[in-house]
Amino acid sequence: MITRTLFFLSLLTLSPLHADVGVGAAPVEGATVLFDGSRESLDKLWSYWEGPAFASALPIKWKIVDDPVDQGTVLMTDDPAAAGGKYGHADVVTKETFRDFRLHIEFLIMKPGGNSGVYLQNRYEIQVLDGDKTKHGMGAVINETESPYHAYNGVGQWNSYDITFRAARFSDGKLVEKPLITMYFNGIKVHKNQVINQVWGGPRSGVDGGNDDGKGITDTPQGLKLQCEGHDVRYRNIWIQKLDLAKPATDFTEKVIGEVK
């Protein structure tokens, strides 16, 4: 497919040296590409999250548009149902569900104040919000950590999250180990074995958001979700690798663009 070829050629242009994390990082061995720049991959691998506030309808209304910086095409969070910041009205989620995983995703905010979000297991939000440096701001494990705003490339530039996630663990139906993440933001490690205590934002936000005010996490794998809040945010180069992390640890060390093996 032409779109896919241009997309991965653009990654090669961005990454003349091998890169495991950072903008342009290519999929690791065994990873699944969740979005390759094509409408085909969007319709095949994603759907809407039909949560309590869902107000759109298939087919997905998000658009495939030209990359504003590089070659290829990218995904634009554009859905009339979410206009005015109506979160949960038109979020998209992968059809495949995941437990433990490593994720790479790249985003670009077109205008100041642009807002979206990356939801791990359709529960735990990693914030995408220009201009906010608080615990509700850019790159934060929302309401759990301060924003690592220093790592942000800014409006009109591509940014990347590289995340290793370990799901909550249960015994006899009871939560015994909370979820953990380690995250690189544009190649800078910003969260290390960070505990996530609950689902934030209420039932419109994600799975289990309405259970005991978000503390009632259930033992189910869920998809990767991207939030639509009526802002122009673009996504590309989304890939995921399933893991099985026996121990409660997510820290990982990888090379960034510019390093030589």
PyRosetta script that sets phi, psi and omega in degrees:
from pyrosetta import init, pose_from_sequence

init()
pose = pose_from_sequence("MITRTLFFLSLLTLSPLHADVGVGAAPVEGATVLFDGSRESLDKLWSYWEGPAFASALPIKWKIVDDPVDQGTVLMTDDPAAAGGKYGHADVVTKETFRDFRLHIEFLIMKPGGNSGVYLQNRYEIQVLDGDKTKHGMGAVINETESPYHAYNGVGQWNSYDITFRAARFSDGKLVEKPLITMYFNGIKVHKNQVINQVWGGPRSGVDGGNDDGKGITDTPQGLKLQCEGHDVRYRNIWIQKLDLAKPATDFTEKVIGEVK")
pose.set_psi(1, 136.1)
pose.set_omega(1, -176.5)
pose.set_phi(2, -62.4)
pose.set_psi(2, -44.3)
pose.set_omega(2, -178.3)
pose.set_phi(3, -58.9)
pose.set_psi(3, -46.7)
pose.set_omega(3, -179.1)
pose.set_phi(4, -63.8)
pose.set_psi(4, -42.0)
pose.set_omega(4, 179.6)
pose.set_phi(5, -60.5)
pose.set_psi(5, -45.7)
pose.set_omega(5, 178.8)
pose.set_phi(6, -63.2)
pose.set_psi(6, -37.7)
pose.set_omega(6, -179.0)
pose.set_phi(7, -62.1)
pose.set_psi(7, -50.1)
pose.set_omega(7, -176.6)
pose.set_phi(8, -75.5)
pose.set_psi(8, -25.0)
pose.set_omega(8, 170.8)
pose.set_phi(9, -64.7)
pose.set_psi(9, -37.4)
pose.set_omega(9, 178.2)
pose.set_phi(10, -65.8)
pose.set_psi(10, -35.0)
pose.set_omega(10, 177.0)
pose.set_phi(11, -64.7)
pose.set_psi(11, -39.4)
pose.set_omega(11, 178.3)
pose.set_phi(12, -64.9)
pose.set_psi(12, -37.8)
pose.set_omega(12, 177.3)
pose.set_phi(13, -63.9)
pose.set_psi(13, -40.1)
pose.set_omega(13, 179.6)
pose.set_phi(14, -70.6)
pose.set_psi(14, -29.9)
pose.set_omega(14, -169.0)
pose.set_phi(15, -127.0)
pose.set_psi(15, 73.4)
pose.set_omega(15, -179.9)
pose.set_phi(16, -65.6)
pose.set_psi(16, -26.5)
pose.set_omega(16, 174.1)
pose.set_phi(17, -106.8)
pose.set_psi(17, 159.4)
pose.set_omega(17, -178.7)
pose.set_phi(18, -62.3)
pose.set_psi(18, 135.0)
pose.set_omega(18, 178.0)
pose.set_phi(19, -134.6)
pose.set_psi(19, 130.8)
pose.set_omega(19, 177.7)
pose.set_phi(20, -98.6)
pose.set_psi(20, -25.6)
pose.set_omega(20, 175.1)
pose.set_phi(21, -136.6)
pose.set_psi(21, 162.0)
pose.set_omega(21, 179.4)
pose.set_phi(22, 102.4)
pose.set_psi(22, 170.6)
pose.set_omega(22, -179.1)
pose.set_phi(23, -59.2)
pose.set_psi(23, 128.2)
pose.set_omega(23, 179.4)
pose.set_phi(24, 91.9)
pose.set_psi(24, 0.9)
pose.set_omega(24, -179.4)
pose.set_phi(25, -61.3)
pose.set_psi(25, 130.3)
pose.set_omega(25, -179.6)
pose.set_phi(26, -82.9)
pose.set_psi(26, 156.2)
pose.set_omega(26, -179.8)
pose.set_phi(27, -57.7)
pose.set_psi(27, 137.8)
pose.set_omega(27, 175.7)
pose.set_phi(28, -75.6)
pose.set_psi(28, 164.7)
pose.set_omega(28, 179.3)
pose.set_phi(29, -58.9)
pose.set_psi(29, 131.2)
pose.set_omega(29, 178.5)
pose.set_phi(30, 89.0)
pose.set_psi(30, -1.3)
pose.set_omega(30, -179.3)
pose.set_phi(31, -81.3)
pose.set_psi(31, 155.4)
pose.set_omega(31, 174.0)
pose.set_phi(32, -106.7)
pose.set_psi(32, 127.7)
pose.set_omega(32, 176.2)
pose.set_phi(33, -79.8)
pose.set_psi(33, 116.9)
pose.set_omega(33, -177.1)
pose.set_phi(34, -89.7)
pose.set_psi(34, -22.9)
pose.set_omega(34, 174.1)
pose.set_phi(35, -150.8)
pose.set_psi(35, 121.7)
pose.set_omega(35, -176.0)
pose.set_phi(36, -111.0)
pose.set_psi(36, 12.6)
pose.set_omega(36, -179.1)
pose.set_phi(37, 97.9)
pose.set_psi(37, -3.5)
pose.set_omega(37, -174.5)
pose.set_phi(38, -108.5)
pose.set_psi(38, 152.0)
pose.set_omega(38, 172.7)
pose.set_phi(39, -63.1)
pose.set_psi(39, -33.7)
pose.set_omega(39, 179.9)
pose.set_phi(40, -59.0)
pose.set_psi(40, -45.9)
pose.set_omega(40, -178.7)
pose.set_phi(41, -69.2)
pose.set_psi(41, -34.2)
pose.set_omega(41, 177.3)
pose.set_phi(42, -62.4)
pose.set_psi(42, -50.4)
pose.set_omega(42, -176.8)
pose.set_phi(43, -70.2)
pose.set_psi(43, -31.5)
pose.set_omega(43, -177.1)
pose.set_phi(44, -77.1)
pose.set_psi(44, -39.1)
pose.set_omega(44, -168.7)
pose.set_phi(45, -107.1)
pose.set_psi(45, -11.1)
pose.set_omega(45, -174.4)
pose.set_phi(46, -126.8)
pose.set_psi(46, 159.1)
pose.set_omega(46, 171.7)
pose.set_phi(47, -148.5)
pose.set_psi(47, -179.3)
pose.set_omega(47, 172.6)
pose.set_phi(48, -79.9)
pose.set_psi(48, 148.8)
pose.set_omega(48, 167.8)
pose.set_phi(49, -84.9)
pose.set_psi(49, 115.5)
pose.set_omega(49, -176.7)
pose.set_phi(50, -91.5)
pose.set_psi(50, 66.3)
pose.set_omega(50, 177.5)
pose.set_phi(51, -80.3)
pose.set_psi(51, -172.2)
pose.set_omega(51, -174.3)
pose.set_phi(52, -65.2)
pose.set_psi(52, -18.3)
pose.set_omega(52, -179.6)
pose.set_phi(53, -107.3)
pose.set_psi(53, 6.1)
pose.set_omega(53, -174.6)
pose.set_phi(54, -56.5)
pose.set_psi(54, 131.9)
pose.set_omega(54, -175.2)
pose.set_phi(55, -139.3)
pose.set_psi(55, 10.0)
pose.set_omega(55, 179.5)
pose.set_phi(56, -106.3)
pose.set_psi(56, -162.4)
pose.set_omega(56, 179.5)
pose.set_phi(57, -159.9)
pose.set_psi(57, 147.6)
pose.set_omega(57, 176.1)
pose.set_phi(58, -68.5)
pose.set_psi(58, 151.0)
pose.set_omega(58, 1.4)
pose.set_phi(59, -70.5)
pose.set_psi(59, 161.5)
pose.set_omega(59, -178.3)
pose.set_phi(60, -57.2)
pose.set_psi(60, 132.1)
pose.set_omega(60, -177.1)
pose.set_phi(61, -86.9)
pose.set_psi(61, -12.6)
pose.set_omega(61, 176.3)
pose.set_phi(62, -56.9)
pose.set_psi(62, 151.2)
pose.set_omega(62, -172.7)
pose.set_phi(63, -107.5)
pose.set_psi(63, 150.5)
pose.set_omega(63, 168.5)
pose.set_phi(64, -97.4)
pose.set_psi(64, 119.5)
pose.set_omega(64, -174.5)
pose.set_phi(65, -131.4)
pose.set_psi(65, 165.6)
pose.set_omega(65, 177.5)
pose.set_phi(66, -65.0)
pose.set_psi(66, 142.5)
pose.set_omega(66, 174.2)
pose.set_phi(67, -63.5)
pose.set_psi(67, 124.8)
pose.set_omega(67, -177.9)
pose.set_phi(68, -74.5)
pose.set_psi(68, -7.8)
pose.set_omega(68, -177.0)
pose.set_phi(69, -118.5)
pose.set_psi(69, -45.5)
pose.set_omega(69, -173.6)
pose.set_phi(70, -121.7)
pose.set_psi(70, -174.8)
pose.set_omega(70, 176.0)
pose.set_phi(71, -71.3)
pose.set_psi(71, 163.2)
pose.set_omega(71, 173.7)
pose.set_phi(72, 96.5)
pose.set_psi(72, -175.6)
pose.set_omega(72, -179.3)
pose.set_phi(73, -123.1)
pose.set_psi(73, 155.4)
pose.set_omega(73, -173.7)
pose.set_phi(74, -138.6)
pose.set_psi(74, 172.9)
pose.set_omega(74, -178.2)
pose.set_phi(75, -97.4)
pose.set_psi(75, 132.4)
pose.set_omega(75, -178.7)
pose.set_phi(76, -114.2)
pose.set_psi(76, 129.9)
pose.set_omega(76, -178.1)
pose.set_phi(77, -79.9)
pose.set_psi(77, 75.0)
pose.set_omega(77, -176.5)
pose.set_phi(78, -123.8)
pose.set_psi(78, 109.4)
pose.set_omega(78, 177.2)
pose.set_phi(79, -146.5)
pose.set_psi(79, 121.4)
pose.set_omega(79, -177.5)
pose.set_phi(80, -55.9)
pose.set_psi(80, -27.1)
pose.set_omega(80, -177.7)
pose.set_phi(81, -65.3)
pose.set_psi(81, -22.5)
pose.set_omega(81, -177.5)
pose.set_phi(82, -100.3)
pose.set_psi(82, 3.6)
pose.set_omega(82, -178.3)
pose.set_phi(83, -56.0)
pose.set_psi(83, 137.8)
pose.set_omega(83, -179.3)
pose.set_phi(84, 87.5)
pose.set_psi(84, 12.1)
pose.set_omega(84, 176.6)
pose.set_phi(85, 82.8)
pose.set_psi(85, 28.2)
pose.set_omega(85, -178.4)
pose.set_phi(86, -83.0)
pose.set_psi(86, 84.9)
pose.set_omega(86, -176.2)
pose.set_phi(87, -70.6)
pose.set_psi(87, 146.5)
pose.set_omega(87, -178.1)
pose.set_phi(88, 87.2)
pose.set_psi(88, -7.8)
pose.set_omega(88, -178.3)
pose.set_phi(89, -80.6)
pose.set_psi(89, -27.7)
pose.set_omega(89, -173.9)
pose.set_phi(90, -152.7)
pose.set_psi(90, 38.0)
pose.set_omega(90, 177.1)
pose.set_phi(91, -74.0)
pose.set_psi(91, 148.9)
pose.set_omega(91, 176.6)
pose.set_phi(92, -111.9)
pose.set_psi(92, 146.9)
pose.set_omega(92, -175.7)
pose.set_phi(93, -138.8)
pose.set_psi(93, 148.2)
pose.set_omega(93, 178.3)
pose.set_phi(94, -68.4)
pose.set_psi(94, 146.7)
pose.set_omega(94, 176.2)
pose.set_phi(95, -70.8)
pose.set_psi(95, -33.5)
pose.set_omega(95, 177.3)
pose.set_phi(96, -80.6)
pose.set_psi(96, 145.0)
pose.set_omega(96, 179.9)
pose.set_phi(97, -107.4)
pose.set_psi(97, 159.8)
pose.set_omega(97, -173.0)
pose.set_phi(98, -140.5)
pose.set_psi(98, 150.6)
pose.set_omega(98, 175.1)
pose.set_phi(99, -106.3)
pose.set_psi(99, -91.9)
pose.set_omega(99, 173.1)
pose.set_phi(100, -92.7)
pose.set_psi(100, 145.4)
pose.set_omega(100, -178.2)
pose.set_phi(101, -165.0)
pose.set_psi(101, 165.9)
pose.set_omega(101, 166.5)
pose.set_phi(102, -114.0)
pose.set_psi(102, 131.6)
pose.set_omega(102, -175.2)
pose.set_phi(103, -124.0)
pose.set_psi(103, 140.6)
pose.set_omega(103, 168.2)
pose.set_phi(104, -125.2)
pose.set_psi(104, 132.4)
pose.set_omega(104, 178.5)
pose.set_phi(105, -149.7)
pose.set_psi(105, 142.4)
pose.set_omega(105, 179.7)
pose.set_phi(106, -120.7)
pose.set_psi(106, 140.6)
pose.set_omega(106, -178.3)
pose.set_phi(107, -139.0)
pose.set_psi(107, 154.7)
pose.set_omega(107, 178.2)
pose.set_phi(108, -139.2)
pose.set_psi(108, 126.0)
pose.set_omega(108, 178.0)
pose.set_phi(109, -97.2)
pose.set_psi(109, 125.9)
pose.set_omega(109, -172.5)
pose.set_phi(110, -82.0)
pose.set_psi(110, -30.9)
pose.set_omega(110, -175.6)
pose.set_phi(111, -134.7)
pose.set_psi(111, 151.7)
pose.set_omega(111, 177.3)
pose.set_phi(112, -53.6)
pose.set_psi(112, 139.0)
pose.set_omega(112, -179.4)
pose.set_phi(113, 83.6)
pose.set_psi(113, 2.6)
pose.set_omega(113, -179.7)
pose.set_phi(114, -57.3)
pose.set_psi(114, 140.8)
pose.set_omega(114, -170.3)
pose.set_phi(115, -136.7)
pose.set_psi(115, 132.9)
pose.set_omega(115, 172.4)
pose.set_phi(116, -154.1)
pose.set_psi(116, -152.2)
pose.set_omega(116, 177.6)
pose.set_phi(117, 178.9)
pose.set_psi(117, 146.4)
pose.set_omega(117, 176.6)
pose.set_phi(118, -108.7)
pose.set_psi(118, 119.4)
pose.set_omega(118, -175.0)
pose.set_phi(119, -107.4)
pose.set_psi(119, 115.1)
pose.set_omega(119, 176.6)
pose.set_phi(120, -79.1)
pose.set_psi(120, 128.4)
pose.set_omega(120, -175.6)
pose.set_phi(121, 55.2)
pose.set_psi(121, 28.1)
pose.set_omega(121, -178.7)
pose.set_phi(122, 50.5)
pose.set_psi(122, 31.8)
pose.set_omega(122, 179.6)
pose.set_phi(123, -130.4)
pose.set_psi(123, -53.3)
pose.set_omega(123, -165.3)
pose.set_phi(124, -105.1)
pose.set_psi(124, 116.1)
pose.set_omega(124, -173.1)
pose.set_phi(125, -88.7)
pose.set_psi(125, 129.5)
pose.set_omega(125, 164.0)
pose.set_phi(126, -99.6)
pose.set_psi(126, 116.0)
pose.set_omega(126, -168.5)
pose.set_phi(127, -70.2)
pose.set_psi(127, 142.7)
pose.set_omega(127, 170.4)
pose.set_phi(128, -125.5)
pose.set_psi(128, 97.6)
pose.set_omega(128, -174.0)
pose.set_phi(129, -153.3)
pose.set_psi(129, 107.0)
pose.set_omega(129, 179.6)
pose.set_phi(130, -65.5)
pose.set_psi(130, 137.3)
pose.set_omega(130, 172.7)
pose.set_phi(131, 89.8)
pose.set_psi(131, -8.7)
pose.set_omega(131, -177.1)
pose.set_phi(132, -107.4)
pose.set_psi(132, 120.2)
pose.set_omega(132, -178.1)
pose.set_phi(133, -108.6)
pose.set_psi(133, 13.4)
pose.set_omega(133, -177.9)
pose.set_phi(134, -91.6)
pose.set_psi(134, -171.4)
pose.set_omega(134, 175.8)
pose.set_phi(135, -68.4)
pose.set_psi(135, -8.6)
pose.set_omega(135, 174.8)
pose.set_phi(136, -102.7)
pose.set_psi(136, 8.5)
pose.set_omega(136, -169.0)
pose.set_phi(137, -104.3)
pose.set_psi(137, -171.7)
pose.set_omega(137, -172.7)
pose.set_phi(138, -49.3)
pose.set_psi(138, 125.3)
pose.set_omega(138, 174.0)
pose.set_phi(139, 77.3)
pose.set_psi(139, -2.0)
pose.set_omega(139, 179.8)
pose.set_phi(140, -74.7)
pose.set_psi(140, 144.4)
pose.set_omega(140, 160.1)
pose.set_phi(141, -73.3)
pose.set_psi(141, 104.1)
pose.set_omega(141, -158.8)
pose.set_phi(142, -52.0)
pose.set_psi(142, 127.9)
pose.set_omega(142, 179.8)
pose.set_phi(143, 65.1)
pose.set_psi(143, 10.5)
pose.set_omega(143, 179.8)
pose.set_phi(144, -117.1)
pose.set_psi(144, -31.5)
pose.set_omega(144, -177.3)
pose.set_phi(145, -134.1)
pose.set_psi(145, 160.7)
pose.set_omega(145, 170.1)
pose.set_phi(146, -70.8)
pose.set_psi(146, 154.3)
pose.set_omega(146, 176.5)
pose.set_phi(147, -69.2)
pose.set_psi(147, 128.4)
pose.set_omega(147, 172.7)
pose.set_phi(148, -83.6)
pose.set_psi(148, 58.5)
pose.set_omega(148, -169.9)
pose.set_phi(149, -62.9)
pose.set_psi(149, -23.6)
pose.set_omega(149, -179.1)
pose.set_phi(150, -61.6)
pose.set_psi(150, -21.3)
pose.set_omega(150, -177.5)
pose.set_phi(151, -89.9)
pose.set_psi(151, -6.8)
pose.set_omega(151, -175.2)
pose.set_phi(152, -74.8)
pose.set_psi(152, 134.9)
pose.set_omega(152, 179.6)
pose.set_phi(153, -82.9)
pose.set_psi(153, -15.1)
pose.set_omega(153, 176.5)
pose.set_phi(154, 99.0)
pose.set_psi(154, 173.9)
pose.set_omega(154, -179.5)
pose.set_phi(155, -62.1)
pose.set_psi(155, 140.1)
pose.set_omega(155, 177.0)
pose.set_phi(156, 78.9)
pose.set_psi(156, 6.6)
pose.set_omega(156, 179.8)
pose.set_phi(157, -124.0)
pose.set_psi(157, 149.0)
pose.set_omega(157, 177.4)
pose.set_phi(158, -75.7)
pose.set_psi(158, 141.0)
pose.set_omega(158, 177.8)
pose.set_phi(159, -129.5)
pose.set_psi(159, 158.7)
pose.set_omega(159, -178.3)
pose.set_phi(160, -137.0)
pose.set_psi(160, 143.8)
pose.set_omega(160, 167.8)
pose.set_phi(161, -114.5)
pose.set_psi(161, 129.2)
pose.set_omega(161, 170.4)
pose.set_phi(162, -118.7)
pose.set_psi(162, 120.2)
pose.set_omega(162, -168.2)
pose.set_phi(163, -131.6)
pose.set_psi(163, 134.3)
pose.set_omega(163, 163.3)
pose.set_phi(164, -108.4)
pose.set_psi(164, 127.4)
pose.set_omega(164, -174.0)
pose.set_phi(165, -123.6)
pose.set_psi(165, 133.3)
pose.set_omega(165, 172.5)
pose.set_phi(166, -116.8)
pose.set_psi(166, 122.9)
pose.set_omega(166, -175.9)
pose.set_phi(167, -69.4)
pose.set_psi(167, 161.7)
pose.set_omega(167, 173.9)
pose.set_phi(168, -59.3)
pose.set_psi(168, 150.5)
pose.set_omega(168, 178.2)
pose.set_phi(169, -116.8)
pose.set_psi(169, 145.8)
pose.set_omega(169, -175.1)
pose.set_phi(170, -129.3)
pose.set_psi(170, 151.7)
pose.set_omega(170, 173.5)
pose.set_phi(171, -136.7)
pose.set_psi(171, 124.1)
pose.set_omega(171, -177.2)
pose.set_phi(172, 52.9)
pose.set_psi(172, 37.4)
pose.set_omega(172, 177.2)
pose.set_phi(173, 80.5)
pose.set_psi(173, 1.2)
pose.set_omega(173, -179.2)
pose.set_phi(174, -108.8)
pose.set_psi(174, 140.1)
pose.set_omega(174, 179.3)
pose.set_phi(175, -66.5)
pose.set_psi(175, 123.1)
pose.set_omega(175, -179.8)
pose.set_phi(176, -118.5)
pose.set_psi(176, -21.0)
pose.set_omega(176, 177.0)
pose.set_phi(177, -141.3)
pose.set_psi(177, 125.4)
pose.set_omega(177, -179.2)
pose.set_phi(178, -77.5)
pose.set_psi(178, 157.9)
pose.set_omega(178, 179.0)
pose.set_phi(179, -64.4)
pose.set_psi(179, 152.5)
pose.set_omega(179, -179.1)
pose.set_phi(180, -130.7)
pose.set_psi(180, 149.2)
pose.set_omega(180, 169.9)
pose.set_phi(181, -140.1)
pose.set_psi(181, 152.0)
pose.set_omega(181, 163.3)
pose.set_phi(182, -123.0)
pose.set_psi(182, 137.9)
pose.set_omega(182, -174.2)
pose.set_phi(183, -140.9)
pose.set_psi(183, 137.1)
pose.set_omega(183, 168.1)
pose.set_phi(184, -102.9)
pose.set_psi(184, 135.7)
pose.set_omega(184, 176.5)
pose.set_phi(185, -116.4)
pose.set_psi(185, 110.8)
pose.set_omega(185, -175.5)
pose.set_phi(186, 53.0)
pose.set_psi(186, 42.6)
pose.set_omega(186, 175.7)
pose.set_phi(187, 83.2)
pose.set_psi(187, -0.3)
pose.set_omega(187, 179.2)
pose.set_phi(188, -106.2)
pose.set_psi(188, 126.3)
pose.set_omega(188, 178.9)
pose.set_phi(189, -72.2)
pose.set_psi(189, 119.0)
pose.set_omega(189, -174.1)
pose.set_phi(190, -116.7)
pose.set_psi(190, -21.9)
pose.set_omega(190, 175.8)
pose.set_phi(191, -134.1)
pose.set_psi(191, 134.0)
pose.set_omega(191, -178.7)
pose.set_phi(192, -131.3)
pose.set_psi(192, 116.8)
pose.set_omega(192, -179.7)
pose.set_phi(193, 47.6)
pose.set_psi(193, 45.9)
pose.set_omega(193, -179.1)
pose.set_phi(194, -78.4)
pose.set_psi(194, 123.0)
pose.set_omega(194, 176.0)
pose.set_phi(195, -74.4)
pose.set_psi(195, 139.2)
pose.set_omega(195, 173.0)
pose.set_phi(196, -110.1)
pose.set_psi(196, 122.2)
pose.set_omega(196, -170.9)
pose.set_phi(197, -88.4)
pose.set_psi(197, -26.4)
pose.set_omega(197, -176.7)
pose.set_phi(198, -167.4)
pose.set_psi(198, 175.5)
pose.set_omega(198, 171.1)
pose.set_phi(199, -90.1)
pose.set_psi(199, 128.8)
pose.set_omega(199, -178.3)
pose.set_phi(200, -107.0)
pose.set_psi(200, 153.4)
pose.set_omega(200, 171.3)
pose.set_phi(201, 104.9)
pose.set_psi(201, -4.3)
pose.set_omega(201, 178.0)
pose.set_phi(202, 84.2)
pose.set_psi(202, -179.5)
pose.set_omega(202, -173.8)
pose.set_phi(203, -64.0)
pose.set_psi(203, -24.3)
pose.set_omega(203, 179.1)
pose.set_phi(204, -75.7)
pose.set_psi(204, -15.6)
pose.set_omega(204, -173.6)
pose.set_phi(205, -80.0)
pose.set_psi(205, -46.4)
pose.set_omega(205, -177.6)
pose.set_phi(206, -176.1)
pose.set_psi(206, -179.1)
pose.set_omega(206, -180.0)
pose.set_phi(207, -58.1)
pose.set_psi(207, 135.0)
pose.set_omega(207, 179.2)
pose.set_phi(208, 73.1)
pose.set_psi(208, 2.4)
pose.set_omega(208, 179.0)
pose.set_phi(209, -62.8)
pose.set_psi(209, -24.9)
pose.set_omega(209, 179.9)
pose.set_phi(210, -99.4)
pose.set_psi(210, 4.4)
pose.set_omega(210, 179.7)
pose.set_phi(211, -92.5)
pose.set_psi(211, 111.8)
pose.set_omega(211, 178.1)
pose.set_phi(212, 50.9)
pose.set_psi(212, 48.2)
pose.set_omega(212, -179.1)
pose.set_phi(213, 55.6)
pose.set_psi(213, 34.5)
pose.set_omega(213, 177.5)
pose.set_phi(214, 90.6)
pose.set_psi(214, -5.6)
pose.set_omega(214, 179.8)
pose.set_phi(215, -87.7)
pose.set_psi(215, -12.7)
pose.set_omega(215, -178.0)
pose.set_phi(216, -88.8)
pose.set_psi(216, 65.3)
pose.set_omega(216, -179.3)
pose.set_phi(217, -68.6)
pose.set_psi(217, 135.3)
pose.set_omega(217, 179.1)
pose.set_phi(218, -102.3)
pose.set_psi(218, 161.9)
pose.set_omega(218, -174.9)
pose.set_phi(219, -93.7)
pose.set_psi(219, 68.9)
pose.set_omega(219, 179.6)
pose.set_phi(220, -138.3)
pose.set_psi(220, 135.0)
pose.set_omega(220, 171.0)
pose.set_phi(221, -67.7)
pose.set_psi(221, 150.8)
pose.set_omega(221, -179.5)
pose.set_phi(222, -142.6)
pose.set_psi(222, 170.0)
pose.set_omega(222, -177.0)
pose.set_phi(223, -83.5)
pose.set_psi(223, 169.8)
pose.set_omega(223, 170.9)
pose.set_phi(224, -80.9)
pose.set_psi(224, 128.4)
pose.set_omega(224, -178.0)
pose.set_phi(225, -118.3)
pose.set_psi(225, 143.7)
pose.set_omega(225, 173.7)
pose.set_phi(226, -116.2)
pose.set_psi(226, 134.3)
pose.set_omega(226, -174.0)
pose.set_phi(227, -92.0)
pose.set_psi(227, 139.9)
pose.set_omega(227, 174.2)
pose.set_phi(228, -113.9)
pose.set_psi(228, 120.9)
pose.set_omega(228, 179.9)
pose.set_phi(229, -126.6)
pose.set_psi(229, 25.3)
pose.set_omega(229, 177.8)
pose.set_phi(230, 80.7)
pose.set_psi(230, 15.1)
pose.set_omega(230, 179.3)
pose.set_phi(231, -112.5)
pose.set_psi(231, 156.1)
pose.set_omega(231, 179.6)
pose.set_phi(232, -88.5)
pose.set_psi(232, 94.0)
pose.set_omega(232, 175.5)
pose.set_phi(233, -121.4)
pose.set_psi(233, 136.5)
pose.set_omega(233, -177.1)
pose.set_phi(234, -109.9)
pose.set_psi(234, 148.7)
pose.set_omega(234, 177.0)
pose.set_phi(235, -129.8)
pose.set_psi(235, 149.8)
pose.set_omega(235, 175.0)
pose.set_phi(236, -157.6)
pose.set_psi(236, 172.4)
pose.set_omega(236, 171.9)
pose.set_phi(237, 47.3)
pose.set_psi(237, 60.0)
pose.set_omega(237, -180.0)
pose.set_phi(238, -102.8)
pose.set_psi(238, 118.3)
pose.set_omega(238, 176.1)
pose.set_phi(239, -141.8)
pose.set_psi(239, 156.0)
pose.set_omega(239, -174.0)
pose.set_phi(240, -142.8)
pose.set_psi(240, 143.2)
pose.set_omega(240, 177.9)
pose.set_phi(241, -123.2)
pose.set_psi(241, 121.5)
pose.set_omega(241, 177.5)
pose.set_phi(242, -69.3)
pose.set_psi(242, 139.1)
pose.set_omega(242, 179.3)
pose.set_phi(243, -128.5)
pose.set_psi(243, 168.8)
pose.set_omega(243, 172.3)
pose.set_phi(244, -136.9)
pose.set_psi(244, 92.4)
pose.set_omega(244, -173.1)
pose.set_phi(245, -94.1)
pose.set_psi(245, 98.4)
pose.set_omega(245, -176.6)
pose.set_phi(246, -66.5)
pose.set_psi(246, -38.5)
pose.set_omega(246, -178.0)
pose.set_phi(247, -95.0)
pose.set_psi(247, 151.3)
pose.set_omega(247, 178.0)
pose.set_phi(248, -76.7)
pose.set_psi(248, 73.1)
pose.set_omega(248, -179.6)
pose.set_phi(249, -152.7)
pose.set_psi(249, 137.0)
pose.set_omega(249, -178.9)
pose.set_phi(250, -127.6)
pose.set_psi(250, -2.1)
pose.set_omega(250, -175.0)
pose.set_phi(251, -62.2)
pose.set_psi(251, 137.6)
pose.set_omega(251, 176.8)
pose.set_phi(252, -145.8)
pose.set_psi(252, 153.5)
pose.set_omega(252, -179.0)
pose.set_phi(253, -123.1)
pose.set_psi(253, 127.0)
pose.set_omega(253, -178.8)
pose.set_phi(254, -136.9)
pose.set_psi(254, 162.1)
pose.set_omega(254, 176.3)
pose.set_phi(255, -80.5)
pose.set_psi(255, 150.2)
pose.set_omega(255, 177.9)
pose.set_phi(256, -111.8)
pose.set_psi(256, 168.7)
pose.set_omega(256, -179.6)
pose.set_phi(257, -57.6)
pose.set_psi(257, 131.7)
pose.set_omega(257, 179.9)
pose.set_phi(258, 105.7)
pose.set_psi(258, -19.2)
pose.set_omega(258, 176.8)
pose.set_phi(259, -84.9)
pose.set_psi(259, 148.7)
pose.set_omega(259, 177.1)
pose.set_phi(260, -109.3)
pose.set_psi(260, 132.8)
pose.set_omega(260, 179.7)
pose.set_phi(261, -65.6)
pose.dump_pdb("model.pdb")
